[in-house]
Amino acid sequence: MARRFLDTNLLVYTDDAADRRRSRIAMAEVEAAITSREGVISTQVLQEYFSVTTRKLGTDPGIARRRLQLFATLEVVQIDVEMILGATDLHRLHGLSFWDALIIQAAGRAGCEVLLTEDLQAGRSIAGVRITDPFA
C-alpha cells in the first residue's frame, strides 16, 4: 500500500451517522491507514476535524478529543512556515483554496503518493500527489 494522506473530510465522515455509506468507507480507510502504518494526516487536519465535528455534527468535545488521540496514532505532519509559503504558490498556480493547497503541501512533505479527499478533482496530480476520491 502506498503512503496515503487522509483529508479532513474522511475523518469527519467517521462520525457522520447521517451518511452511512460514506461513514463505512471512511472507517475502513482510517482502519487500513492505522493498521498498515501508511496513513498520514497533519495538524491542520486534526484542528479541522475537531472544529467541524463539534460544530456541525454536534459531537461531544470529550469524544472528539478521544478521537483526535486515535487519529494522532497516524503519522502527523507539523505545519510550518515553508509549507505555508508553498501553499500560497500552489494556490496561485493551480487555483486551489489555500487550505487545500496546504493539505497538498503536507502530503508532499510526508512523501505521500495519494491524497484521499472528496474536495478536489479525482485523478488529478498536483505537486507529485495523486488525488483520489474514496467515495466515488
Secondary structure, DSSP 8 states (H G I E B T S, - for coil): ---EEE-HHHHHHTT-TT-HHHHHHHHHHHHHHHHHT-EEEEHHHHHHHHHHHHHTS---HHHHHHHHHHHTTSEEE---HHHHHHHHHHHHHH---HHHHHHHHHHHHTT-SEEE-SSS-TT-EETTEEEE-TT-
